């Protein structure tokens, strides 16, 4: 039954109603042999329908062909024109394009011809069911196309998600390699020089103290130069700008049909690149939580600045903390944000929103980290 639900989108109770309907229709006949024959045909139909679900390859087309033949027989012999609905649900899940359009055309053509045949022969039962027969025919036209397009969309979305993940992995790998090259080029030669000068100064320390002092001064200067180059390299590394992260957050929220509201100036003043990076990463995680767990319709991002801190608030009007905590899905993301904030002496506060509806997450980060003291070169 789970396979039925996955492929058709219909739950077990709807399938039971569909299953009982043809038996109820056959029960209206008065002749025993007519009822028995009809029940046998119905049972054969459902057995073939089940086999079509559990088999693969060419066997699927064989069973569907037999199902179409049974549908034609039931329409002509018993004026029951609704087996085409079962076939419409199934055919929409055929992944092969040629196979889908072939079966779709055959089922639709068979349904149209057999129904018209019944009307031409003026079948009283079929004529009396005209509104329902018309709805069934329209469903046979629209359902397979709708289901096929939905499955194709889901397949393309899955492929796009996998491609994005691979792209992210490649970008991260390239970034690691770039950082490794920069560190090697910046520090490799100077660390080797520091090692050589240390050995030389050690040897000269007893026999020639004056020359040893010269080498130690050179050693100190080399270390200072290396430290300066590392700081410059870290400063010029690409970081996360809050403005860019807000733009991405707005796109994600709009894609999830959540209204985006922004209060405050996203261009932070007197804030180090590292601290802004941390704020941007926390904002990304907070917005992801809103989209995944909050069931909100509005998400408001508020940016405030004090003399010493930047305060970022992410507020939604969703289901609130209690229901999301029961799902136990936010824990890892919140923990990751706390770890990042602790690194820059920041803090995080998670609380219910105004009027105890929704959730409010407050991130507080210092504007500037302590600058390193200048080296004493005297």
C-alpha positions in Angstrom: 0.0 0.0 0.0 2.9 2.4 0.6 4.0 1.8 -3.0 0.5 2.8 -4.2 0.6 5.9 -2.1 4.0 6.9 -3.3 3.1 6.4 -7.0 -0.4 7.8 -7.0 -0.6 10.2 -4.0 -3.8 8.5 -2.9 -4.1 7.1 0.7 -5.3 3.7 1.6 -9.0 4.7 2.3 -9.4 6.2 -1.2 -8.0 3.0 -2.7 -10.4 0.9 -0.7 -13.3 3.0 -2.0 -12.1 2.5 -5.6 -11.7 -1.2 -4.9 -15.3 -1.6 -3.6 -17.0 0.5 -6.3 -16.9 -2.0 -9.2 -18.2 -4.8 -7.0 -21.1 -2.6 -5.9 -21.8 -1.9 -9.6 -21.8 -5.6 -10.5 -24.2 -6.4 -7.7 -26.9 -4.4 -9.5 -27.2 -7.2 -12.1 -29.9 -9.8 -11.4 -28.5 -12.8 -13.2 -26.1 -14.9 -11.2 -23.7 -15.9 -14.0 -23.4 -12.2 -15.0 -22.4 -11.3 -11.5 -19.9 -14.1 -11.1 -18.3 -13.4 -14.5 -18.1 -9.7 -13.6 -16.5 -10.4 -10.2 -13.9 -12.7 -11.8 -13.0 -10.0 -14.4 -12.7 -7.4 -11.6 -10.5 -9.7 -9.5 -8.3 -10.4 -12.5 -8.0 -6.6 -13.1 -6.8 -5.9 -9.6 -4.3 -8.8 -9.7 -2.9 -7.5 -13.0 -2.8 -4.0 -11.5 -0.8 -5.2 -8.5 1.6 -7.1 -10.8 2.1 -4.0 -12.9 3.2 -2.2 -9.7 5.7 -4.8 -8.6 7.2 -5.8 -11.9 9.7 -3.9 -14.1 10.8 -3.5 -17.7 8.7 -5.0 -20.5 6.4 -6.9 -18.1 4.9 -3.6 -17.0 3.7 -2.8 -20.5 2.3 -6.4 -20.9 0.2 -6.0 -17.7 -1.0 -2.5 -18.7 -2.0 -3.8 -22.1 -4.0 -6.6 -20.4 -5.6 -4.0 -18.0 -6.7 -1.8 -21.0 -8.3 -4.9 -22.6 -10.2 -5.6 -19.4 -11.3 -2.0 -19.2 -12.7 -2.2 -22.7 -14.5 -5.4 -21.9 -16.1 -4.0 -18.7 -17.2 -0.9 -20.6 -18.8 -2.8 -23.5 -20.2 -5.8 -21.5 -21.1 -4.2 -18.2 -21.3 -0.4 -19.0 -18.6 0.1 -16.3 -16.3 2.9 -17.7 -14.2 3.7 -14.6 -11.3 1.3 -14.9 -9.7 4.0 -17.1 -9.2 6.0 -13.9 -7.0 3.3 -12.4 -5.0 3.2 -15.6 -4.7 7.0 -15.6 -3.2 7.0 -12.1 -0.7 4.4 -13.1 0.3 5.6 -16.6 1.3 9.0 -15.2 4.2 7.3 -13.3 5.8 5.7 -16.4 9.2 7.3 -16.6 10.0 6.4 -20.2 8.7 9.2 -22.4 7.9 7.0 -25.4 6.2 4.4 -23.2 4.2 7.1 -21.4 2.8 8.7 -24.5 2.1 5.3 -26.1 0.1 4.0 -23.1 -1.5 7.3 -22.6 -2.8 7.5 -26.2 -3.9 3.8 -26.2 -5.8 4.2 -22.9 -7.4 7.5 -23.8 -8.4 6.2 -27.3 -9.8 3.0 -25.9 -11.9 4.9 -23.3 -13.2 7.4 -25.8 -14.2 4.7 -28.4 -15.8 2.3 -25.9 -17.8 5.1 -24.2 -19.0 6.4 -27.6 -19.9 2.8 -28.6 -22.1 2.5 -25.5 -23.8 5.9 -26.3 -24.4 4.9 -30.0 -26.0 1.6 -28.8 -28.0 3.7 -26.3 -27.0 1.7 -23.3 -29.4 2.9 -20.6 -27.0 2.4 -17.7 -24.2 4.3 -19.5 -26.5 7.1 -20.5 -27.8 7.4 -17.0 -24.2 7.8 -15.7 -23.3 10.5 -18.3 -22.0 13.1 -15.8 -19.8 10.6 -14.0 -18.6 9.1 -17.3 -17.7 12.5 -18.6 -15.7 13.3 -15.4 -13.9 10.0 -15.7 -13.0 10.7 -19.3 -11.7 14.2 -18.3 -9.6 12.6 -15.5 -8.2 10.1 -18.0 -7.0 13.1 -20.1 -5.6 15.3 -17.3 -4.3 13.0 -14.6 -1.5 11.2 -16.5 -0.2 14.5 -17.9 -0.3 16.2 -14.5 1.4 13.2 -12.7 4.0 12.8 -15.4 4.9 16.5 -15.2 5.0 16.5 -11.4 7.4 13.4 -11.4 9.6 15.1 -14.0 9.8 18.2 -12.0 10.7 16.3 -8.8 13.4 14.4 -10.8 14.9 17.6 -12.1 14.8 19.2 -8.7 16.6 16.1 -7.3 19.3 16.3 -10.0 19.7 20.1 -9.4 20.1 19.5 -5.7 22.8 16.9 -6.3 24.5 19.1 -8.8 24.5 22.0 -6.3 25.9 19.7 -3.6 28.7 18.6 -5.9 29.4 22.2 -6.9 29.6 23.2 -3.2 32.0 20.4 -2.5 34.2 21.4 -5.5 34.2 25.0 -4.4 35.2 24.0 -0.8 37.9 21.8 -2.1 39.3 24.5 -4.4 39.2 27.0 -1.5 41.1 24.6 0.7 43.7 24.1 -2.0 44.0 27.8 -2.5 44.5 28.5 1.2 47.0 25.6 1.4 49.0 27.1 -1.6 48.9 30.6 -0.1 50.1 29.3 3.3 52.8 27.3 1.7 54.1 30.2 -0.4 53.8 32.6 2.5 55.3 30.5 5.3 57.2 27.7 3.8 60.4 29.6 2.8 60.4 31.8 5.9 59.9 28.8 8.3 62.8 27.1 6.6 64.9 30.2 7.0 64.0 30.5 10.6 65.1 26.9 11.2 68.5 27.5 9.5 69.1 30.7 11.4 68.2 29.0 14.7 70.7 26.3 14.1 73.4 28.8 13.1 72.7 31.1 16.1 73.0 28.0 18.4 76.4 27.1 17.0 77.7 30.7 17.2 76.4 31.3 20.7 79.6 30.2 22.5 82.3 31.0 20.0 81.0 34.2 18.5 78.2 35.8 20.7 78.1 39.1 18.6 77.4 37.2 15.4 74.9 35.0 17.2 73.0 38.2 18.3 73.0 39.4 14.7 71.5 36.1 13.6 68.9 36.2 16.4 67.8 39.7 15.3 67.5 38.5 11.7 65.5 35.6 13.1 63.1 37.9 14.9 62.7 40.1 11.8 62.0 37.1 9.6 59.3 35.9 12.1 57.7 39.4 12.2 57.6 39.6 8.4 56.0 36.1 8.2 53.4 37.1 10.8 52.6 40.3 8.9 52.2 38.4 5.6 49.8 35.9 7.2 47.7 38.7 8.7 47.5 40.3 5.2 46.6 37.0 3.6 43.7 36.4 6.1 42.4 39.9 5.7 42.2 39.6 1.9 40.6 36.2 2.0 37.0 36.1 0.6 34.5 36.3 3.4 30.8 36.3 3.9 29.3 39.8 3.6 26.0 40.4 5.5 24.5 42.2 2.6 25.0 39.3 0.3 23.7 36.8 2.9 20.6 38.9 3.4 20.0 38.8 -0.4 20.3 35.0 -0.4 18.0 34.8 2.6 15.3 36.8 0.9 15.5 34.6 -2.2 15.2 31.4 0.0 12.2 32.8 2.0 10.4 33.9 -1.1 10.9 30.5 -2.7 9.3 29.0 0.4 6.3 31.5 0.1 7.4 33.3 3.3 7.2 37.1 3.4 10.6 38.7 4.0 10.9 41.9 6.1 14.1 43.8 6.9 14.6 46.4 9.6 17.9 48.3 10.0 21.0 48.9 8.0 22.8 45.8 6.8 26.1 47.7 6.2 27.8 47.2 9.6 30.1 49.9 10.9 33.4 49.3 12.7 33.1 45.5 12.4 35.9 43.1 11.6 35.6 40.7 8.6 35.7 37.7 10.9 32.8 38.9 13.0 30.7 39.8 10.0 31.5 36.3 8.6 30.1 34.7 11.8 27.0 36.9 11.7 26.4 35.9 8.1 26.8 32.2 8.8 24.5 32.3 11.8 21.9 34.2 9.7 22.0 31.5 7.0 21.4 28.7 9.6 18.6 30.7 11.2 16.8 31.3 7.9 17.2 27.6 7.0 15.5 26.7 10.3 12.6 29.0 9.6 12.1 27.5 6.2 12.3 23.9 7.4 10.6 23.9 10.7 8.6 27.0 11.5 5.7 26.8 9.1 5.7 30.6 9.1 4.2 33.0 6.7 6.4 36.0 7.7 10.1 36.2 8.7 11.4 39.5 10.0 15.2 40.3 10.2 16.1 43.2 12.5 19.6 44.7 12.6 20.6 47.0 15.5 23.9 48.6 16.4 25.2 49.8 19.7 28.5 51.3 20.5 30.1 48.0 21.3 27.8 45.3 19.6 25.9 44.3 16.5 22.5 42.7 17.3 20.8 40.6 14.7 17.2 39.3 15.4 15.4 36.7 13.3 11.7 36.5 14.1 9.0 34.4 12.6 5.2 33.9 13.1 5.4 30.1 12.9 4.4 27.2 15.2 6.8 28.2 18.0 9.5 26.6 20.0 7.6 23.8 21.7 6.4 22.1 18.5 9.8 22.4 16.8 11.6 21.1 20.0 9.4 18.0 19.9 10.7 17.3 16.5 14.3 17.7 17.8 15.6 19.0 14.5 17.1 22.4 15.4 19.6 21.2 18.0 22.5 20.7 15.7 22.1 24.0 13.9 21.7 26.0 17.2 24.8 24.2 18.6 26.8 25.1 15.5 25.8 28.8 15.8 26.7 28.9 19.5 30.1 27.4 18.8 30.8 30.1 16.1 29.6 32.9 18.3 31.8 31.7 21.3 34.8 32.0 19.0 34.2 35.8 18.6 32.9 36.3 22.2 29.3 36.6 20.9 26.1 35.1 22.3 22.8 33.7 21.2 19.3 33.8 22.8 16.4 31.7 21.6 12.9 32.6 22.9 9.2 32.7 21.9 8.2 35.6 19.7 5.9 38.4 20.6 2.5 37.3 22.2 4.1 33.9 22.6 3.7 33.1 18.9 6.5 32.0 16.6 10.2 32.1 17.5 12.7 34.9 18.0 16.4 34.3 17.7 18.8 37.1 18.9 22.4 37.1 17.9 24.8 39.5 19.6 28.4 40.0 18.3 31.1 42.5 19.4 31.9 45.1 16.8 35.7 44.7 17.0 38.0 42.1 18.3 41.1 43.1 20.2 43.8 44.2 17.8 47.2 42.5 18.3 49.9 44.6 20.0 52.7 46.0 17.8 56.0 44.1 17.7 58.8 45.8 19.6 61.6 45.9 17.1 64.0 47.8 19.3 
